[in-house]
């Protein structure tokens, strides 16, 4: 036993916020009310901050969702760990879509901490792309996506005289933001890495009525579909809880990563509509049990769809493009979510999360 710090003392109190396995001594910092431990913050305070930050993000995400739908844009959020092959798969997908649907308008938002390497690879295919560098952040948020979308040609897709008066207002979240009251951004769903974002809290409330004003006047049209592919920062943890306004999350898992990843990172696979098993051309060379991996994913999310693909060799690409086609059913009424299983699952997940946060706030005595 160390007489200075007391380590090794079996009678020592367990670490704050952690559950200790009495047999192995394993520590679980996700067992508290907040499901995460943040130094200096109590569990109740952490829950309150998560509710505040995610609530603001969700307001912007809902504005994004209405905005995408008003433009006939299907937005998909591609998530994975680093090195899973997202960008290579995106390049192969864009090239295949150019052949299958040459008139389809599509664009990409690329998320990384630094560099424009991935956006440059996308632009080389002829598709427009905006790079979003997050600095110390390890996920995209709804505000970042709104700002990037405003700079893409899809933002103009489907514009006609009926919509011009609404868009003359410009989207507050995309231009000229004054971050007057930057609050502590509880980074990575309360992983608080001393990262600060300014959120203009009037933004979502102003953005939504402006679009609704246009639609109340009857200027609602179905648009030909277009596709926005959002490549999130490589991370299987933090992007899981951050709604960007997307139609669905697509979790990309490389067979080089291990077939237990869905069990290790359950939040991500619970939030995903589709799991793409990528790099299946490498299966003969790696220790990866496809059935076991799918079993883990479906124990967490029984509704998750699974496709096996190889961006390099082309395996499964037709099935992947068919899935994309199904997601791009034209939106008949702007502002009204498409009635799809993916959308229903997303709404259910968000409602469960809201209910969970409200229950934690009540348990902590912080409910309004």
C-alpha positions as CSV (number, residue, x, y, z in Angstrom):
1,X,0.0,0.0,0.0
2,X,1.2,3.5,-0.8
3,X,1.2,5.5,2.4
4,X,1.1,8.8,0.5
5,X,-2.1,8.4,-1.5
6,X,-3.7,5.4,0.0
7,X,-3.8,3.3,-3.2
8,X,-4.2,-0.4,-2.7
9,X,-6.3,0.1,0.5
10,X,-9.2,-2.3,0.1
11,X,-11.2,-0.2,2.5
12,X,-10.7,2.9,0.4
13,X,-13.9,4.5,-0.9
14,X,-14.7,3.9,-4.6
15,X,-13.9,6.6,-7.1
16,X,-16.5,9.3,-7.3
17,X,-19.1,8.5,-9.9
18,X,-17.9,5.0,-10.5
19,X,-19.4,1.5,-9.9
20,X,-16.8,-1.0,-8.7
21,X,-17.1,-4.7,-9.5
22,X,-16.4,-6.4,-6.1
23,X,-14.7,-9.4,-7.7
24,X,-12.5,-8.0,-10.5
25,X,-12.2,-4.4,-9.3
26,X,-13.4,-3.2,-12.7
27,X,-14.7,0.4,-12.8
28,X,-17.9,1.5,-14.6
29,X,-18.1,5.3,-14.9
30,X,-21.3,5.0,-17.0
31,X,-23.4,3.5,-14.2
32,X,-24.5,6.8,-12.7
33,X,-27.6,8.9,-13.5
34,X,-25.6,10.9,-16.2
35,X,-24.0,7.7,-17.6
36,X,-20.7,9.6,-17.7
37,X,-18.3,11.1,-15.2
38,X,-17.1,14.7,-15.6
39,X,-14.4,15.9,-13.1
40,X,-15.8,18.7,-11.0
41,X,-19.4,18.1,-11.9
42,X,-22.0,16.1,-9.9
43,X,-24.2,13.6,-11.7
44,X,-27.2,15.9,-11.4
45,X,-25.3,18.9,-12.7
46,X,-24.0,16.8,-15.6
47,X,-27.5,15.7,-16.5
48,X,-28.8,19.3,-16.4
49,X,-26.0,20.4,-18.7
50,X,-26.6,17.6,-21.1
51,X,-30.3,18.4,-21.3
52,X,-29.5,22.1,-21.9
53,X,-26.9,21.5,-24.6
54,X,-28.7,18.6,-26.4
55,X,-32.0,20.5,-26.2
56,X,-30.5,23.5,-28.0
57,X,-28.8,21.3,-30.6
58,X,-32.1,19.4,-31.2
59,X,-33.9,22.7,-31.8
60,X,-31.4,23.6,-34.5
61,X,-31.5,20.0,-35.8
62,X,-35.3,20.2,-36.2
63,X,-34.9,23.5,-38.1
64,X,-32.3,21.7,-40.3
65,X,-34.7,18.8,-40.9
66,X,-37.5,21.2,-42.1
67,X,-35.0,23.1,-44.2
68,X,-33.8,19.9,-45.9
69,X,-37.3,18.7,-46.5
70,X,-38.3,22.1,-48.0
71,X,-35.5,21.7,-50.5
72,X,-36.3,18.0,-51.3
73,X,-32.9,17.0,-49.7
74,X,-32.4,13.6,-48.1
75,X,-29.6,14.0,-45.5
76,X,-27.8,11.0,-44.2
77,X,-25.3,11.0,-41.3
78,X,-22.4,8.6,-41.9
79,X,-20.7,7.6,-38.7
80,X,-17.8,5.3,-37.9
81,X,-14.5,5.0,-36.1
82,X,-11.4,6.4,-37.8
83,X,-10.1,4.2,-40.7
84,X,-13.4,2.4,-41.3
85,X,-13.3,3.5,-44.9
86,X,-16.0,6.2,-44.9
87,X,-14.3,8.5,-47.4
88,X,-13.3,5.6,-49.8
89,X,-16.9,4.3,-49.6
90,X,-18.2,7.8,-50.3
91,X,-16.0,8.3,-53.3
92,X,-17.1,4.9,-54.7
93,X,-20.8,5.7,-53.9
94,X,-20.6,9.1,-55.7
95,X,-19.0,7.5,-58.7
96,X,-21.6,4.8,-58.8
97,X,-24.5,7.3,-58.4
98,X,-23.0,9.4,-61.3
99,X,-23.4,6.3,-63.5
100,X,-26.8,5.2,-62.1
101,X,-28.5,8.6,-61.6
102,X,-26.4,11.1,-63.5
103,X,-29.0,13.9,-63.0
104,X,-29.2,13.4,-59.2
105,X,-28.0,16.5,-57.3
106,X,-25.8,15.5,-54.5
107,X,-23.2,17.0,-52.1
108,X,-21.1,16.1,-49.1
109,X,-20.3,17.7,-45.8
110,X,-17.0,16.4,-44.4
111,X,-16.2,16.5,-40.7
112,X,-12.7,16.2,-39.3
113,X,-10.7,17.8,-36.6
114,X,-8.2,19.2,-39.1
115,X,-7.2,19.3,-42.8
116,X,-9.4,19.4,-46.0
117,X,-8.0,16.0,-47.2
118,X,-11.3,14.2,-47.3
119,X,-13.2,17.1,-48.9
120,X,-10.5,17.4,-51.6
121,X,-11.0,13.7,-52.4
122,X,-14.8,14.2,-52.7
123,X,-14.3,17.3,-54.9
124,X,-12.1,15.3,-57.2
125,X,-15.2,13.2,-58.1
126,X,-16.9,16.3,-59.3
127,X,-19.3,16.5,-56.3
128,X,-19.4,19.6,-54.3
129,X,-18.2,19.3,-50.7
130,X,-17.7,21.6,-47.7
131,X,-15.1,20.7,-45.1
132,X,-16.0,21.3,-41.5
133,X,-13.0,21.2,-39.2
134,X,-14.1,20.9,-35.5
135,X,-10.8,21.7,-33.8
136,X,-10.8,20.0,-30.5
137,X,-14.3,18.7,-31.1
138,X,-14.9,15.1,-32.0
139,X,-18.3,15.3,-33.6
140,X,-20.4,17.5,-35.9
141,X,-23.3,19.3,-34.4
142,X,-26.5,20.7,-36.0
143,X,-25.2,24.3,-36.1
144,X,-22.1,23.2,-38.1
145,X,-24.2,21.3,-40.6
146,X,-26.6,24.3,-41.0
147,X,-23.6,26.6,-41.7
148,X,-22.1,24.1,-44.2
149,X,-25.4,23.4,-46.0
150,X,-25.9,27.1,-46.7
151,X,-22.7,27.0,-48.7
152,X,-23.6,24.1,-50.9
153,X,-25.4,24.2,-54.2
154,X,-28.1,21.9,-52.8
155,X,-29.2,24.9,-50.8
156,X,-30.4,26.4,-54.1
157,X,-31.8,23.1,-55.4
158,X,-35.5,23.4,-56.0
159,X,-35.7,27.1,-55.5
160,X,-38.4,28.8,-57.4
161,X,-40.4,32.0,-57.2
162,X,-42.7,30.5,-54.6
163,X,-39.8,30.1,-52.1
164,X,-37.7,33.2,-52.9
165,X,-39.4,35.5,-50.4
166,X,-38.8,33.1,-47.6
167,X,-35.1,32.6,-48.4
168,X,-34.5,36.3,-48.8
169,X,-34.5,36.4,-45.1
170,X,-31.4,34.1,-45.1
171,X,-30.9,31.4,-42.5
172,X,-29.7,33.0,-39.3
173,X,-27.8,29.9,-38.4
174,X,-25.8,30.1,-41.6
175,X,-24.7,33.7,-41.7
176,X,-23.3,36.4,-39.4
177,X,-23.6,34.8,-36.0
178,X,-22.9,36.9,-32.9
179,X,-22.0,34.5,-30.2
180,X,-23.0,36.8,-27.4
181,X,-23.4,34.3,-24.6
182,X,-21.1,31.4,-25.3
183,X,-21.9,28.8,-22.7
184,X,-19.9,25.7,-21.8
185,X,-20.6,23.3,-24.6
186,X,-20.9,19.9,-22.9
187,X,-18.7,18.3,-25.6
188,X,-19.3,14.8,-26.8
189,X,-22.6,14.3,-24.9
190,X,-21.1,15.6,-21.7
191,X,-17.6,14.5,-22.2
192,X,-16.7,18.1,-21.4
193,X,-13.2,18.6,-22.9
194,X,-12.9,22.2,-22.0
195,X,-14.2,23.0,-25.5
196,X,-16.4,26.0,-25.8
197,X,-19.0,26.8,-28.5
198,X,-21.2,29.9,-28.7
199,X,-24.8,29.1,-29.3
200,X,-27.2,31.9,-30.3
201,X,-30.3,30.8,-28.5
202,X,-32.6,33.0,-30.5
203,X,-31.5,31.2,-33.7
204,X,-33.8,28.2,-33.8
205,X,-36.8,30.2,-32.7
206,X,-36.3,32.7,-35.5
207,X,-35.4,30.3,-38.2
208,X,-38.4,28.1,-37.9
209,X,-41.2,30.7,-38.0
210,X,-39.7,32.2,-41.1
211,X,-40.0,29.0,-43.0
212,X,-43.4,28.3,-41.5
213,X,-44.5,31.7,-42.7
214,X,-43.7,30.8,-46.2
215,X,-45.5,27.5,-46.0
216,X,-48.6,29.0,-44.4
217,X,-49.0,31.0,-47.5
218,X,-49.4,27.8,-49.5
219,X,-45.9,28.0,-51.2
220,X,-45.3,24.3,-50.8
221,X,-44.1,22.1,-53.6
222,X,-42.7,18.6,-53.9
223,X,-39.1,18.7,-55.3
224,X,-37.2,16.1,-57.2
225,X,-34.9,14.4,-54.7
226,X,-31.4,15.3,-54.0
227,X,-28.9,13.7,-51.6
228,X,-26.7,15.2,-48.8
229,X,-24.1,12.8,-47.4
230,X,-22.6,14.0,-44.1
231,X,-19.4,12.3,-43.1
232,X,-19.1,12.7,-39.4
233,X,-15.8,12.9,-37.4
234,X,-14.3,9.4,-37.0
235,X,-15.7,8.4,-33.6
236,X,-18.0,5.7,-32.4
237,X,-19.0,7.4,-29.2
238,X,-19.7,11.1,-29.4
239,X,-21.8,11.5,-32.6
240,X,-24.4,9.0,-31.4
241,X,-26.5,11.5,-29.4
242,X,-26.1,14.5,-31.7
243,X,-29.0,14.9,-34.1
244,X,-27.9,16.9,-37.2
245,X,-31.4,16.9,-38.8
246,X,-30.6,13.8,-40.9
247,X,-33.0,11.3,-42.3
248,X,-31.0,8.4,-40.8
249,X,-27.6,7.5,-39.3
250,X,-25.6,5.0,-41.2
251,X,-22.9,3.2,-39.1
252,X,-20.0,2.0,-41.1
253,X,-18.0,-0.8,-39.5
254,X,-14.9,-2.2,-41.1
255,X,-14.2,-6.0,-40.7
256,X,-10.7,-5.0,-39.6
257,X,-12.0,-3.5,-36.4
258,X,-13.4,-6.5,-34.6
259,X,-16.9,-8.1,-34.5
260,X,-17.6,-7.0,-31.0
261,X,-17.8,-3.2,-31.8
262,X,-21.6,-3.0,-31.6
263,X,-21.5,-4.5,-28.1
264,X,-18.7,-2.1,-27.0
265,X,-20.3,1.0,-28.5
266,X,-24.0,0.4,-28.1
267,X,-25.3,4.0,-28.3
268,X,-24.0,4.4,-31.9
269,X,-25.6,1.2,-33.2
270,X,-28.8,1.8,-31.3
271,X,-29.1,5.2,-33.0
272,X,-28.3,3.8,-36.5
273,X,-30.8,2.8,-39.1
274,X,-28.3,0.9,-41.2
275,X,-25.0,-0.9,-40.5
276,X,-22.6,-1.2,-43.4
277,X,-20.0,-3.9,-42.9
278,X,-17.2,-2.5,-45.1
279,X,-14.0,-4.0,-46.4
280,X,-15.6,-7.5,-46.8
281,X,-13.0,-8.3,-49.4
282,X,-10.6,-8.6,-46.4
283,X,-12.6,-11.2,-44.6
284,X,-10.3,-14.1,-45.6
285,X,-7.4,-12.3,-44.0
286,X,-9.0,-11.2,-40.7
287,X,-10.5,-12.8,-37.6
288,X,-14.0,-11.4,-37.9
289,X,-17.3,-13.3,-37.4
290,X,-20.0,-11.6,-39.5
291,X,-22.9,-13.5,-37.9
292,X,-21.6,-12.7,-34.4
293,X,-21.2,-9.0,-35.3
294,X,-24.7,-8.8,-36.7
295,X,-26.0,-10.6,-33.6
296,X,-24.4,-8.0,-31.3
297,X,-25.9,-5.2,-33.4
298,X,-29.4,-6.7,-33.4
299,X,-29.4,-7.4,-29.7
300,X,-28.9,-3.6,-29.3
301,X,-31.2,-2.5,-32.1
302,X,-33.5,-5.3,-33.5
303,X,-34.6,-3.0,-36.3
304,X,-31.1,-2.2,-37.7
305,X,-30.6,-3.1,-41.3
306,X,-27.3,-4.6,-42.4
307,X,-25.5,-4.6,-45.7
308,X,-22.1,-6.0,-46.5
309,X,-19.9,-3.9,-48.9
310,X,-16.5,-3.5,-50.3
311,X,-15.7,0.0,-51.7
312,X,-12.6,-1.3,-53.3
313,X,-14.0,-4.4,-55.0
314,X,-17.6,-3.3,-55.4
315,X,-19.3,-6.0,-53.4
316,X,-22.7,-5.0,-52.2
317,X,-22.7,-1.6,-53.9
318,X,-25.9,-2.2,-55.9
319,X,-27.7,-3.1,-52.6
320,X,-26.3,0.0,-51.0
321,X,-27.5,2.2,-53.9
322,X,-30.9,0.6,-53.8
323,X,-31.1,1.5,-50.1
324,X,-30.2,5.1,-50.9
325,X,-32.9,5.2,-53.6
326,X,-35.4,4.0,-51.1
327,X,-34.4,6.8,-48.7
328,X,-34.8,9.5,-51.4
329,X,-38.5,9.1,-52.0
330,X,-39.7,12.6,-52.9
331,X,-41.1,14.6,-50.0
332,X,-44.7,15.5,-50.8
333,X,-45.2,18.3,-48.3
334,X,-42.4,20.5,-47.1
335,X,-42.0,20.6,-43.3
336,X,-43.8,17.2,-42.9
337,X,-41.5,14.3,-42.2
338,X,-41.5,11.5,-44.6
339,X,-43.4,8.5,-43.3
340,X,-40.6,6.0,-43.4
341,X,-39.5,3.3,-40.9
342,X,-36.2,5.2,-40.6
343,X,-38.0,8.4,-39.6
344,X,-40.3,6.5,-37.2
345,X,-37.3,4.9,-35.5
346,X,-35.5,8.2,-35.3
347,X,-38.5,9.9,-33.6
348,X,-38.9,7.0,-31.2
349,X,-35.2,7.2,-30.3
350,X,-35.4,11.0,-29.7
351,X,-38.6,10.6,-27.6
352,X,-36.9,7.9,-25.5
353,X,-33.9,10.1,-24.9
354,X,-36.0,13.1,-23.9
355,X,-38.0,10.9,-21.5
356,X,-34.8,9.5,-20.1
357,X,-33.3,13.0,-19.5
358,X,-36.6,14.3,-18.0
359,X,-36.6,11.3,-15.6
360,X,-33.1,12.0,-14.5
361,X,-33.8,15.7,-13.9
362,X,-36.8,14.7,-11.8
363,X,-34.7,12.2,-9.8
364,X,-32.1,14.9,-9.2
365,X,-34.7,17.4,-8.1
366,X,-33.9,19.7,-11.0
367,X,-37.2,19.4,-13.0
368,X,-38.8,22.7,-13.7
